[in-house]
């Protein structure tokens, strides 16, 4: 009985590993059409709820927005292997003091969660997130991770991805976003259902100022050049 159970568990685990790897490989080449969060929001939404999601290649997303989300969400994105050790350490220390589970998620971790998983603060889900983060960091390039992130993340009520967000908030394509507009979208990412990019609240306006300042410190940006620089170092 025990041998049968172990055999079943082994086959189940092997099947999961194979299918998950194939899933990640598939998303390396094709657009992510729909995410678990989109499905959850659609189910929970009322009859007027609408999902806005238009996938565009990263070349059609303003470099200002690419830089803004890096400065706002994960300034070590180009150099880490998927995990920010310092942020994880701080999150663990915070969790020891209280009961609420907090994370120190990088853009890679958020991409893994958005593309493959559901939004839940449990150790089991965080474990799966870590697994998928390792997979995408191994199989994808940084450019692909950022491309999927910018096309999948929630950026407003029923709004997913840079193109839909740019059209929703500023009535223009994502490639035409200004520095200010890009920073405003990045500013609402901690809680896109609560905050507005246009018109901005006092909180969003303050956070926008901080993000634009970080963008100036970062300097001129194109992801391709930044990755090349990192590789040289």
C-alpha angles and dihedrals in degrees: 000000000000091000090052091049092049090047091051092048092048092051091047092050092046091050091050092050094049095045094045092050091048089049092053092046090051092052090051088072109025132054116263100249100192138358134213090247091055089053093047093049091047092051093046094042126094127247091279094055115121129186113221114194129147117171116217129174116257090252087068094053116088113255085225090065092045089054094041094058091046091051092044101041112020122004093178093053095116095050107036127084094234099294132076102216094195093051091047090051092052091046092052091049090050092049091052090058096049141022098242114100111233130184138212094211123183124205087262092055092046090050091051090050095045097046101039112014146044130256106261131131101224132120091241093057091043088052091054089046090055090049094051090043090058090048096051093043088052099041104030132056120239089253091058092048091053091044093054091043093052092047098045110035120104109253102170142344103324089344119128127179136008099283095050091044094049092050093044098047103029107014094236140098118275091244090064099053116130124224091260094048093047091050091050092054090048089049094063096049096099088064113004094170092055104041133055125221091200118060092017124216119230089264093052091045091053093046090047090056091051092049094048089050090052089049090055091051090050092055132208110352141205116149094225093056093044092052091049090051092050091050091051091053 
